[in-house]
Amino acid sequence: MTGEEQLYHLAKEIDARVAAVEKAAALGDSTPTLLNIGAGLGTVTVDGSGGLVSVDLAREALAGQSGTSLAGHVLRAITNAESAAKTRRKTMIDEASREVR
């Protein structure tokens, strides 16, 4: 194989890796994460980058909670969902960069 052919194949491999990583990043960005708040309080949803989308509370579970307790549960769930979304997106990108050969 000539030097030009080697460079051509290397460039094709780089292009394939870049495309795979871009696709994984886009999929990661568009995939929401839904997480239970706990104690039957409801759910939180974040986008693929970890940005808060919604907090859905179960009315029947709110009666037994103080404001401080509820805030603690919700904040903890949001933090966990943000972390999970970011970790999932990074894993998807890392896997995509390794898969292309």
C-alpha positions in Angstrom: 0.0 0.0 0.0 1.4 3.4 -1.0 1.7 6.3 1.4 -1.2 8.1 -0.3 -3.4 5.0 0.1 -2.5 4.8 3.7 -3.3 8.4 4.3 -6.6 8.0 2.4 -7.7 5.0 4.6 -6.6 6.9 7.7 -8.7 9.9 6.7 -11.7 7.6 6.1 -11.3 6.1 9.5 -11.0 9.5 11.2 -14.2 10.6 9.3 -16.0 7.5 10.4 -15.0 8.1 14.1 -16.0 11.7 14.0 -19.4 10.8 12.5 -20.0 8.1 15.1 -19.1 10.4 18.0 -21.3 13.2 16.6 -24.2 10.7 16.2 -23.7 9.4 19.8 -23.5 13.0 21.2 -26.7 13.9 19.3 -28.5 10.8 20.6 -27.2 11.5 24.1 -28.5 15.1 24.0 -31.9 14.0 22.8 -32.5 11.1 25.2 -34.2 12.3 28.5 -33.6 10.7 31.9 -36.6 10.1 34.1 -35.8 9.4 37.8 -38.1 8.6 40.7 -37.9 11.2 43.5 -38.4 8.5 46.1 -40.9 8.2 48.9 -43.6 8.0 46.3 -43.3 11.7 45.6 -43.1 11.6 41.8 -40.5 12.0 39.2 -37.9 14.4 37.7 -36.9 14.5 34.1 -33.7 16.0 32.7 -32.6 16.3 29.1 -29.6 14.4 27.7 -27.2 17.0 28.9 -28.6 17.1 32.4 -30.8 20.2 32.1 -34.0 20.1 34.1 -37.1 19.5 32.0 -39.8 18.8 34.6 -40.7 17.9 38.1 -43.9 15.9 38.5 -45.2 15.5 42.0 -47.8 13.1 43.3 -50.4 15.1 45.2 -51.3 12.3 47.5 -47.7 11.9 48.7 -47.2 15.6 49.5 -49.5 15.6 52.5 -46.9 13.8 54.6 -44.0 16.0 53.7 -42.7 19.2 55.2 -41.4 21.8 52.7 -37.8 21.2 53.8 -38.2 17.4 53.4 -39.8 17.8 50.0 -37.2 20.2 48.8 -34.4 17.8 49.9 -36.0 14.8 48.1 -36.5 16.8 44.9 -33.1 18.4 44.9 -31.4 15.1 45.5 -33.4 13.5 42.6 -32.5 16.3 40.3 -28.8 16.1 41.1 -28.9 12.3 40.6 -30.7 12.6 37.3 -28.3 15.3 36.0 -25.3 13.1 36.9 -26.9 10.0 35.3 -27.7 11.9 32.1 -24.2 13.3 31.8 -22.6 9.9 32.6 -24.8 8.1 30.0 -24.0 10.7 27.3 -20.2 10.5 28.0 -20.4 6.7 28.0 -22.2 6.7 24.6 -19.6 9.0 23.2 -16.7 6.9 24.6 -18.2 3.7 23.2 -18.8 5.3 19.8 -15.2 6.4 19.6 -14.0 2.9 20.3 -16.4 1.0 18.1 -15.3 2.4 14.7 -12.4 0.6 13.2 
